Amino acid sequence: MSRSVVYARRAAAAVAIGVLAMGCQESAQEKAAQTHLTPPTPTAPASTAPSPSR
């Protein structure tokens, strides 16, 4: 194969990887937007001990 064919294939592969990476970023942005729409859930377990009163 000639060098120009090798360079063309490498360039095509780089473009394909870039396009695929952009598609993954959009999915991540959509997921992040969806998490902002849902209310937060508590992560700490509820305490059974009574709280001290002042």
C-alpha distance matrix in Angstrom:
0.0 3.7 6.6 8.3 6.5 7.1 10.4 11.3 11.0 13.0 15.4 16.0 16.7 19.1 20.8 21.3 22.8 25.0 26.3 27.1 28.9 30.9 32.0 33.3 35.2 37.0 38.1 39.4 41.3 42.8 43.9 45.5 47.3 48.7 50.0 51.9 53.7 55.0 58.0 57.6 58.6 60.8 59.1 62.2 64.5 68.0 70.6 73.7 75.7 78.1 77.3 80.0 82.3 83.7
3.7 0.0 3.8 5.5 5.5 6.6 8.9 10.2 11.1 12.8 14.6 15.7 17.0 18.8 20.4 21.5 23.1 24.8 26.3 27.5 29.1 30.9 32.3 33.7 35.3 37.1 38.5 39.7 41.3 43.1 44.4 45.7 47.4 49.0 50.4 52.1 53.9 55.4 58.4 58.0 59.3 61.4 59.8 62.9 65.4 68.9 71.5 74.6 76.6 78.8 77.9 80.4 82.6 84.0
6.6 3.8 0.0 3.8 5.4 5.1 6.2 8.5 9.9 10.5 12.2 14.2 15.3 16.5 18.3 19.9 21.1 22.6 24.4 25.8 27.0 28.7 30.5 31.8 33.1 35.1 36.7 37.6 39.1 41.1 42.4 43.4 45.2 47.0 48.2 49.8 51.8 53.4 56.3 55.8 57.1 59.2 57.6 60.6 63.2 66.7 69.2 72.4 74.3 76.4 75.3 77.8 80.0 81.2
8.3 5.5 3.8 0.0 3.8 5.4 5.1 6.0 8.6 9.8 10.4 12.2 14.2 15.2 16.4 18.2 19.9 21.0 22.5 24.3 25.6 27.0 28.8 30.4 31.6 33.3 35.1 36.3 37.5 39.4 41.0 42.0 43.5 45.5 46.9 48.3 50.2 52.0 54.9 54.7 56.2 58.4 57.0 60.2 62.9 66.2 68.8 72.1 74.0 76.0 74.9 77.4 79.5 80.7
6.5 5.5 5.4 3.8 0.0 3.8 5.5 5.0 6.2 8.6 9.8 10.5 12.3 14.2 15.3 16.4 18.4 20.0 21.1 22.5 24.3 25.8 27.2 28.8 30.4 32.0 33.5 34.9 36.4 38.0 39.4 40.8 42.4 44.0 45.5 47.2 48.9 50.5 53.6 53.4 54.8 57.1 55.6 58.9 61.4 64.7 67.5 70.6 72.7 74.8 73.9 76.5 78.6 79.9
7.1 6.6 5.1 5.4 3.8 0.0 3.8 5.5 5.2 6.2 8.6 9.9 10.6 12.4 14.3 15.4 16.6 18.4 20.1 21.2 22.6 24.5 26.0 27.2 28.8 30.8 32.2 33.2 34.9 36.7 37.9 39.1 41.0 42.6 43.8 45.6 47.5 48.9 51.9 51.4 52.7 54.8 53.2 56.4 58.9 62.3 64.9 68.1 70.1 72.2 71.3 73.9 76.1 77.4
10.4 8.9 6.2 5.1 5.5 3.8 0.0 3.8 5.4 5.1 6.1 8.6 9.8 10.5 12.3 14.2 15.3 16.5 18.4 20.0 21.0 22.6 24.6 25.9 27.0 29.0 30.7 31.7 33.0 35.0 36.4 37.4 39.1 41.0 42.3 43.8 45.8 47.4 50.3 49.9 51.4 53.5 52.1 55.2 57.9 61.2 63.8 67.1 69.0 71.0 69.9 72.4 74.5 75.7
11.3 10.2 8.5 6.0 5.0 5.5 3.8 0.0 3.8 5.5 5.1 6.1 8.6 9.9 10.6 12.3 14.3 15.3 16.5 18.4 19.9 21.2 22.8 24.6 25.9 27.4 29.2 30.5 31.8 33.5 35.1 36.3 37.8 39.6 41.1 42.6 44.4 46.1 49.2 49.0 50.6 53.0 51.7 55.0 57.6 60.9 63.6 66.9 68.9 70.9 69.8 72.4 74.4 75.7
11.0 11.1 9.9 8.6 6.2 5.2 5.4 3.8 0.0 3.8 5.4 5.0 6.1 8.6 9.9 10.5 12.3 14.2 15.3 16.5 18.3 20.0 21.2 22.7 24.5 26.1 27.5 28.9 30.5 32.0 33.4 34.8 36.5 38.0 39.5 41.2 42.9 44.4 47.5 47.3 48.6 50.9 49.6 52.8 55.3 58.6 61.4 64.6 66.7 68.8 67.9 70.6 72.7 74.1
13.0 12.8 10.5 9.8 8.6 6.2 5.1 5.5 3.8 0.0 3.8 5.4 5.1 6.2 8.7 9.9 10.6 12.3 14.3 15.4 16.5 18.5 20.2 21.3 22.7 24.7 26.2 27.1 28.8 30.7 31.9 33.0 34.9 36.6 37.7 39.4 41.4 42.9 45.8 45.3 46.7 48.8 47.3 50.5 53.1 56.5 59.1 62.4 64.3 66.4 65.4 68.0 70.1 71.4
15.4 14.6 12.2 10.4 9.8 8.6 6.1 5.1 5.4 3.8 0.0 3.8 5.4 5.1 6.2 8.6 9.9 10.6 12.4 14.3 15.3 16.6 18.6 20.2 21.2 23.0 24.9 25.9 27.1 29.1 30.6 31.6 33.2 35.1 36.5 37.9 39.8 41.6 44.5 44.3 46.0 48.2 47.0 50.2 53.0 56.2 58.9 62.2 64.2 66.1 64.9 67.5 69.4 70.7
16.0 15.7 14.2 12.2 10.5 9.9 8.6 6.1 5.0 5.4 3.8 0.0 3.8 5.4 5.1 6.1 8.6 9.9 10.6 12.3 14.2 15.4 16.8 18.6 20.1 21.5 23.2 24.7 26.0 27.5 29.1 30.5 31.9 33.6 35.2 36.8 38.4 40.1 43.3 43.2 44.8 47.3 46.2 49.5 52.1 55.3 58.2 61.4 63.5 65.4 64.5 67.2 69.1 70.5
16.7 17.0 15.3 14.2 12.3 10.6 9.8 8.6 6.1 5.1 5.4 3.8 0.0 3.8 5.4 5.1 6.2 8.6 9.9 10.6 12.2 14.3 15.5 16.7 18.5 20.3 21.6 22.8 24.6 26.2 27.4 28.8 30.6 32.1 33.4 35.2 37.0 38.4 41.4 41.2 42.5 44.8 43.5 46.8 49.3 52.6 55.4 58.6 60.7 62.7 61.8 64.6 66.6 68.1
19.1 18.8 16.5 15.2 14.2 12.4 10.5 9.9 8.6 6.2 5.1 5.4 3.8 0.0 3.8 5.4 5.2 6.2 8.7 10.0 10.5 12.4 14.4 15.5 16.6 18.7 20.4 21.2 22.7 24.7 26.0 27.0 28.8 30.6 31.8 33.4 35.4 37.0 39.8 39.5 41.0 43.3 41.9 45.2 47.9 51.1 53.9 57.2 59.1 61.0 60.0 62.6 64.5 65.9
20.8 20.4 18.3 16.4 15.3 14.3 12.3 10.6 9.9 8.7 6.2 5.1 5.4 3.8 0.0 3.8 5.5 5.0 6.2 8.6 9.8 10.6 12.5 14.4 15.4 16.9 18.9 20.2 21.2 23.0 24.7 25.8 27.2 29.1 30.7 32.1 33.8 35.7 38.7 38.7 40.4 42.9 41.9 45.3 48.1 51.1 54.0 57.3 59.4 61.1 60.0 62.7 64.5 65.8
21.3 21.5 19.9 18.2 16.4 15.4 14.2 12.3 10.5 9.9 8.6 6.1 5.1 5.4 3.8 0.0 3.8 5.4 5.2 6.2 8.6 10.0 10.8 12.6 14.4 15.8 17.1 18.8 20.3 21.6 23.1 24.7 26.2 27.6 29.3 31.0 32.6 34.1 37.3 37.3 38.8 41.4 40.4 43.8 46.4 49.5 52.4 55.6 57.8 59.7 58.8 61.7 63.5 65.1
22.8 23.1 21.1 19.9 18.4 16.6 15.3 14.3 12.3 10.6 9.9 8.6 6.2 5.2 5.5 3.8 0.0 3.8 5.5 5.1 6.1 8.6 9.9 10.7 12.4 14.5 15.7 16.6 18.5 20.3 21.3 22.6 24.5 26.1 27.3 29.1 31.0 32.3 35.3 35.0 36.4 38.8 37.5 40.9 43.5 46.7 49.5 52.8 54.9 56.8 55.9 58.6 60.6 62.1
25.0 24.8 22.6 21.0 20.0 18.4 16.5 15.3 14.2 12.3 10.6 9.9 8.6 6.2 5.0 5.4 3.8 0.0 3.8 5.4 5.1 6.2 8.7 10.0 10.6 12.6 14.6 15.4 16.6 18.6 20.1 21.1 22.7 24.6 25.9 27.4 29.3 31.0 34.0 33.8 35.6 38.0 37.0 40.4 43.2 46.2 49.1 52.4 54.4 56.1 55.0 57.7 59.5 60.8
26.3 26.3 24.4 22.5 21.1 20.1 18.4 16.5 15.3 14.3 12.4 10.6 9.9 8.7 6.2 5.2 5.5 3.8 0.0 3.8 5.4 5.2 6.4 8.9 10.1 11.0 12.9 14.6 15.6 17.0 18.9 20.3 21.4 23.1 24.9 26.4 27.9 29.7 32.9 33.1 35.0 37.7 37.0 40.5 43.1 46.1 49.1 52.4 54.5 56.2 55.2 58.0 59.7 61.1
27.1 27.5 25.8 24.3 22.5 21.2 20.0 18.4 16.5 15.4 14.3 12.3 10.6 10.0 8.6 6.2 5.1 5.4 3.8 0.0 3.8 5.4 5.1 6.5 8.9 10.2 11.0 12.7 14.6 15.7 17.0 18.7 20.3 21.6 23.2 25.1 26.6 28.0 31.2 31.2 32.7 35.4 34.5 38.0 40.5 43.5 46.6 49.7 52.0 53.8 53.0 55.9 57.7 59.4
28.9 29.1 27.0 25.6 24.3 22.6 21.0 19.9 18.3 16.5 15.3 14.2 12.2 10.5 9.8 8.6 6.1 5.1 5.4 3.8 0.0 3.8 5.4 5.1 6.3 8.8 10.1 10.7 12.5 14.4 15.5 16.6 18.5 20.2 21.3 23.1 25.0 26.4 29.4 29.1 30.7 33.2 32.2 35.6 38.3 41.3 44.3 47.6 49.7 51.4 50.4 53.2 55.0 56.5
30.9 30.9 28.7 27.0 25.8 24.5 22.6 21.2 20.0 18.5 16.6 15.4 14.3 12.4 10.6 10.0 8.6 6.2 5.2 5.4 3.8 0.0 3.8 5.4 5.1 6.4 8.8 9.9 10.6 12.5 14.4 15.3 16.6 18.6 20.2 21.5 23.2 25.1 28.2 28.3 30.3 33.0 32.4 35.9 38.7 41.5 44.5 47.9 50.0 51.5 50.4 53.1 54.7 56.1
32.0 32.3 30.5 28.8 27.2 26.0 24.6 22.8 21.2 20.2 18.6 16.8 15.5 14.4 12.5 10.8 9.9 8.7 6.4 5.1 5.4 3.8 0.0 3.8 5.5 5.3 6.6 8.9 10.1 10.9 12.6 14.5 15.6 16.9 18.8 20.6 21.8 23.5 26.8 27.2 29.0 31.9 31.4 35.1 37.6 40.4 43.5 46.7 49.1 50.7 49.8 52.7 54.3 55.9
33.3 33.7 31.8 30.4 28.8 27.2 25.9 24.6 22.7 21.3 20.2 18.6 16.7 15.5 14.4 12.6 10.7 10.0 8.9 6.5 5.1 5.4 3.8 0.0 3.8 5.4 5.2 6.3 8.7 10.0 10.7 12.4 14.3 15.5 16.8 18.9 20.5 21.7 24.8 24.8 26.3 29.0 28.2 31.8 34.3 37.3 40.4 43.6 45.9 47.6 46.7 49.7 51.4 53.1
35.2 35.3 33.1 31.6 30.4 28.8 27.0 25.9 24.5 22.7 21.2 20.1 18.5 16.6 15.4 14.4 12.4 10.6 10.1 8.9 6.3 5.1 5.5 3.8 0.0 3.8 5.4 5.0 6.1 8.6 9.8 10.4 12.2 14.2 15.3 16.8 18.8 20.5 23.3 23.3 25.2 27.9 27.3 30.8 33.6 36.4 39.4 42.8 44.9 46.4 45.3 48.1 49.7 51.1
37.0 37.1 35.1 33.3 32.0 30.8 29.0 27.4 26.1 24.7 23.0 21.5 20.3 18.7 16.9 15.8 14.5 12.6 11.0 10.2 8.8 6.4 5.3 5.4 3.8 0.0 3.8 5.4 5.0 6.1 8.5 9.8 10.5 12.3 14.3 15.6 17.0 19.0 22.2 22.7 24.9 27.9 27.8 31.5 34.1 36.7 39.9 43.1 45.4 46.7 45.6 48.5 49.9 51.4
38.1 38.5 36.7 35.1 33.5 32.2 30.7 29.2 27.5 26.2 24.9 23.2 21.6 20.4 18.9 17.1 15.7 14.6 12.9 11.0 10.1 8.8 6.6 5.2 5.4 3.8 0.0 3.8 5.4 5.1 6.1 8.6 9.8 10.6 12.4 14.5 15.7 17.0 20.3 20.8 22.6 25.6 25.4 29.2 31.6 34.2 37.5 40.6 43.0 44.5 43.7 46.8 48.3 50.0
39.4 39.7 37.6 36.3 34.9 33.2 31.7 30.5 28.9 27.1 25.9 24.7 22.8 21.2 20.2 18.8 16.6 15.4 14.6 12.7 10.7 9.9 8.9 6.3 5.0 5.4 3.8 0.0 3.8 5.4 5.1 6.1 8.6 9.9 10.6 12.6 14.6 15.8 18.7 18.6 20.4 23.1 22.7 26.4 29.0 31.7 34.9 38.2 40.4 41.9 40.9 43.8 45.4 47.1
41.3 41.3 39.1 37.5 36.4 34.9 33.0 31.8 30.5 28.8 27.1 26.0 24.6 22.7 21.2 20.3 18.5 16.6 15.6 14.6 12.5 10.6 10.1 8.7 6.1 5.0 5.4 3.8 0.0 3.8 5.4 5.0 6.1 8.6 9.9 10.9 12.8 14.9 17.7 18.1 20.5 23.4 23.5 27.1 29.9 32.3 35.4 38.8 40.9 42.1 40.9 43.7 45.0 46.5
42.8 43.1 41.1 39.4 38.0 36.7 35.0 33.5 32.0 30.7 29.1 27.5 26.2 24.7 23.0 21.6 20.3 18.6 17.0 15.7 14.4 12.5 10.9 10.0 8.6 6.1 5.1 5.4 3.8 0.0 3.8 5.4 5.0 6.2 8.8 10.1 11.0 13.0 16.3 17.3 19.6 22.9 23.4 27.1 29.6 31.8 35.1 38.3 40.7 41.8 40.8 43.8 45.0 46.7
43.9 44.4 42.4 41.0 39.4 37.9 36.4 35.1 33.4 31.9 30.6 29.1 27.4 26.0 24.7 23.1 21.3 20.1 18.9 17.0 15.5 14.4 12.6 10.7 9.8 8.5 6.1 5.1 5.4 3.8 0.0 3.8 5.4 5.1 6.3 8.9 10.1 11.1 14.2 14.7 16.6 19.7 20.0 23.7 26.1 28.5 31.9 35.0 37.4 38.7 37.9 41.0 42.4 44.3
45.5 45.7 43.4 42.0 40.8 39.1 37.4 36.3 34.8 33.0 31.6 30.5 28.8 27.0 25.8 24.7 22.6 21.1 20.3 18.7 16.6 15.3 14.5 12.4 10.4 9.8 8.6 6.1 5.0 5.4 3.8 0.0 3.8 5.4 5.2 6.6 9.0 10.4 13.0 13.1 15.5 18.4 18.7 22.3 25.1 27.4 30.5 33.9 36.0 37.1 36.0 38.9 40.2 41.8
47.3 47.4 45.2 43.5 42.4 41.0 39.1 37.8 36.5 34.9 33.2 31.9 30.6 28.8 27.2 26.2 24.5 22.7 21.4 20.3 18.5 16.6 15.6 14.3 12.2 10.5 9.8 8.6 6.1 5.0 5.4 3.8 0.0 3.8 5.5 5.3 6.8 9.3 12.3 13.4 16.3 19.5 20.4 24.0 26.7 28.5 31.8 35.0 37.2 38.0 36.8 39.7 40.7 42.2
48.7 49.0 47.0 45.5 44.0 42.6 41.0 39.6 38.0 36.6 35.1 33.6 32.1 30.6 29.1 27.6 26.1 24.6 23.1 21.6 20.2 18.6 16.9 15.5 14.2 12.3 10.6 9.9 8.6 6.2 5.1 5.4 3.8 0.0 3.8 5.4 5.2 6.8 10.3 11.8 14.2 17.7 18.9 22.5 24.8 26.6 30.1 33.1 35.5 36.4 35.6 38.7 39.8 41.6
50.0 50.4 48.2 46.9 45.5 43.8 42.3 41.1 39.5 37.7 36.5 35.2 33.4 31.8 30.7 29.3 27.3 25.9 24.9 23.2 21.3 20.2 18.8 16.8 15.3 14.3 12.4 10.6 9.9 8.8 6.3 5.2 5.5 3.8 0.0 3.8 5.4 5.4 8.1 8.6 11.0 14.3 15.3 18.9 21.4 23.3 26.6 29.8 32.1 33.1 32.2 35.3 36.5 38.3
51.9 52.1 49.8 48.3 47.2 45.6 43.8 42.6 41.2 39.4 37.9 36.8 35.2 33.4 32.1 31.0 29.1 27.4 26.4 25.1 23.1 21.5 20.6 18.9 16.8 15.6 14.5 12.6 10.9 10.1 8.9 6.6 5.3 5.4 3.8 0.0 3.8 5.6 7.5 8.5 11.8 14.9 16.4 19.8 22.4 23.9 27.1 30.4 32.4 33.0 31.7 34.6 35.5 37.0
53.7 53.9 51.8 50.2 48.9 47.5 45.8 44.4 42.9 41.4 39.8 38.4 37.0 35.4 33.8 32.6 31.0 29.3 27.9 26.6 25.0 23.2 21.8 20.5 18.8 17.0 15.7 14.6 12.8 11.0 10.1 9.0 6.8 5.2 5.4 3.8 0.0 3.8 6.6 9.2 12.2 15.7 17.7 21.1 23.3 24.4 27.8 30.8 33.1 33.5 32.5 35.5 36.2 37.9
55.0 55.4 53.4 52.0 50.5 48.9 47.4 46.1 44.4 42.9 41.6 40.1 38.4 37.0 35.7 34.1 32.3 31.0 29.7 28.0 26.4 25.1 23.5 21.7 20.5 19.0 17.0 15.8 14.9 13.0 11.1 10.4 9.3 6.8 5.4 5.6 3.8 0.0 3.8 6.4 8.9 12.5 14.7 18.1 19.9 21.1 24.6 27.4 29.9 30.5 29.8 33.0 33.9 35.9
58.0 58.4 56.3 54.9 53.6 51.9 50.3 49.2 47.5 45.8 44.5 43.3 41.4 39.8 38.7 37.3 35.3 34.0 32.9 31.2 29.4 28.2 26.8 24.8 23.3 22.2 20.3 18.7 17.7 16.3 14.2 13.0 12.3 10.3 8.1 7.5 6.6 3.8 0.0 3.8 6.5 9.7 12.5 15.5 17.3 18.1 21.4 24.3 26.6 27.0 26.2 29.4 30.1 32.1
57.6 58.0 55.8 54.7 53.4 51.4 49.9 49.0 47.3 45.3 44.3 43.2 41.2 39.5 38.7 37.3 35.0 33.8 33.1 31.2 29.1 28.3 27.2 24.8 23.3 22.7 20.8 18.6 18.1 17.3 14.7 13.1 13.4 11.8 8.6 8.5 9.2 6.4 3.8 0.0 3.8 6.6 9.0 12.1 14.3 15.5 18.8 21.9 24.1 24.7 23.8 27.0 28.1 30.1
58.6 59.3 57.1 56.2 54.8 52.7 51.4 50.6 48.6 46.7 46.0 44.8 42.5 41.0 40.4 38.8 36.4 35.6 35.0 32.7 30.7 30.3 29.0 26.3 25.2 24.9 22.6 20.4 20.5 19.6 16.6 15.5 16.3 14.2 11.0 11.8 12.2 8.9 6.5 3.8 0.0 3.8 6.3 9.4 11.1 12.4 15.9 18.9 21.4 22.4 22.0 25.4 26.8 29.2
60.8 61.4 59.2 58.4 57.1 54.8 53.5 53.0 50.9 48.8 48.2 47.3 44.8 43.3 42.9 41.4 38.8 38.0 37.7 35.4 33.2 33.0 31.9 29.0 27.9 27.9 25.6 23.1 23.4 22.9 19.7 18.4 19.5 17.7 14.3 14.9 15.7 12.5 9.7 6.6 3.8 0.0 3.8 5.8 7.7 9.1 12.4 15.6 17.9 19.0 18.5 21.9 23.6 26.0
59.1 59.8 57.6 57.0 55.6 53.2 52.1 51.7 49.6 47.3 47.0 46.2 43.5 41.9 41.9 40.4 37.5 37.0 37.0 34.5 32.2 32.4 31.4 28.2 27.3 27.8 25.4 22.7 23.5 23.4 20.0 18.7 20.4 18.9 15.3 16.4 17.7 14.7 12.5 9.0 6.3 3.8 0.0 3.8 6.5 9.3 12.1 15.5 17.7 19.4 19.0 22.3 24.5 26.9
62.2 62.9 60.6 60.2 58.9 56.4 55.2 55.0 52.8 50.5 50.2 49.5 46.8 45.2 45.3 43.8 40.9 40.4 40.5 38.0 35.6 35.9 35.1 31.8 30.8 31.5 29.2 26.4 27.1 27.1 23.7 22.3 24.0 22.5 18.9 19.8 21.1 18.1 15.5 12.1 9.4 5.8 3.8 0.0 3.8 6.5 8.7 12.2 14.1 16.0 15.6 18.9 21.3 23.9
64.5 65.4 63.2 62.9 61.4 58.9 57.9 57.6 55.3 53.1 53.0 52.1 49.3 47.9 48.1 46.4 43.5 43.2 43.1 40.5 38.3 38.7 37.6 34.3 33.6 34.1 31.6 29.0 29.9 29.6 26.1 25.1 26.7 24.8 21.4 22.4 23.3 19.9 17.3 14.3 11.1 7.7 6.5 3.8 0.0 3.8 6.3 9.3 11.8 14.1 14.6 18.1 20.7 23.7
68.0 68.9 66.7 66.2 64.7 62.3 61.2 60.9 58.6 56.5 56.2 55.3 52.6 51.1 51.1 49.5 46.7 46.2 46.1 43.5 41.3 41.5 40.4 37.3 36.4 36.7 34.2 31.7 32.3 31.8 28.5 27.4 28.5 26.6 23.3 23.9 24.4 21.1 18.1 15.5 12.4 9.1 9.3 6.5 3.8 0.0 3.8 6.5 9.2 11.0 11.8 15.5 17.8 21.0
70.6 71.5 69.2 68.8 67.5 64.9 63.8 63.6 61.4 59.1 58.9 58.2 55.4 53.9 54.0 52.4 49.5 49.1 49.1 46.6 44.3 44.5 43.5 40.4 39.4 39.9 37.5 34.9 35.4 35.1 31.9 30.5 31.8 30.1 26.6 27.1 27.8 24.6 21.4 18.8 15.9 12.4 12.1 8.7 6.3 3.8 0.0 3.8 5.6 7.8 8.8 12.4 15.1 18.4
73.7 74.6 72.4 72.1 70.6 68.1 67.1 66.9 64.6 62.4 62.2 61.4 58.6 57.2 57.3 55.6 52.8 52.4 52.4 49.7 47.6 47.9 46.7 43.6 42.8 43.1 40.6 38.2 38.8 38.3 35.0 33.9 35.0 33.1 29.8 30.4 30.8 27.4 24.3 21.9 18.9 15.6 15.5 12.2 9.3 6.5 3.8 0.0 3.8 6.4 9.0 12.4 15.0 18.6
75.7 76.6 74.3 74.0 72.7 70.1 69.0 68.9 66.7 64.3 64.2 63.5 60.7 59.1 59.4 57.8 54.9 54.4 54.5 52.0 49.7 50.0 49.1 45.9 44.9 45.4 43.0 40.4 40.9 40.7 37.4 36.0 37.2 35.5 32.1 32.4 33.1 29.9 26.6 24.1 21.4 17.9 17.7 14.1 11.8 9.2 5.6 3.8 0.0 3.8 6.4 9.2 12.2 15.7
78.1 78.8 76.4 76.0 74.8 72.2 71.0 70.9 68.8 66.4 66.1 65.4 62.7 61.0 61.1 59.7 56.8 56.1 56.2 53.8 51.4 51.5 50.7 47.6 46.4 46.7 44.5 41.9 42.1 41.8 38.7 37.1 38.0 36.4 33.1 33.0 33.5 30.5 27.0 24.7 22.4 19.0 19.4 16.0 14.1 11.0 7.8 6.4 3.8 0.0 3.8 6.5 8.8 12.5
77.3 77.9 75.3 74.9 73.9 71.3 69.9 69.8 67.9 65.4 64.9 64.5 61.8 60.0 60.0 58.8 55.9 55.0 55.2 53.0 50.4 50.4 49.8 46.7 45.3 45.6 43.7 40.9 40.9 40.8 37.9 36.0 36.8 35.6 32.2 31.7 32.5 29.8 26.2 23.8 22.0 18.5 19.0 15.6 14.6 11.8 8.8 9.0 6.4 3.8 0.0 3.8 6.3 9.7
80.0 80.4 77.8 77.4 76.5 73.9 72.4 72.4 70.6 68.0 67.5 67.2 64.6 62.6 62.7 61.7 58.6 57.7 58.0 55.9 53.2 53.1 52.7 49.7 48.1 48.5 46.8 43.8 43.7 43.8 41.0 38.9 39.7 38.7 35.3 34.6 35.5 33.0 29.4 27.0 25.4 21.9 22.3 18.9 18.1 15.5 12.4 12.4 9.2 6.5 3.8 0.0 3.8 6.7
82.3 82.6 80.0 79.5 78.6 76.1 74.5 74.4 72.7 70.1 69.4 69.1 66.6 64.5 64.5 63.5 60.6 59.5 59.7 57.7 55.0 54.7 54.3 51.4 49.7 49.9 48.3 45.4 45.0 45.0 42.4 40.2 40.7 39.8 36.5 35.5 36.2 33.9 30.1 28.1 26.8 23.6 24.5 21.3 20.7 17.8 15.1 15.0 12.2 8.8 6.3 3.8 0.0 3.8
83.7 84.0 81.2 80.7 79.9 77.4 75.7 75.7 74.1 71.4 70.7 70.5 68.1 65.9 65.8 65.1 62.1 60.8 61.1 59.4 56.5 56.1 55.9 53.1 51.1 51.4 50.0 47.1 46.5 46.7 44.3 41.8 42.2 41.6 38.3 37.0 37.9 35.9 32.1 30.1 29.2 26.0 26.9 23.9 23.7 21.0 18.4 18.6 15.7 12.5 9.7 6.7 3.8 0.0
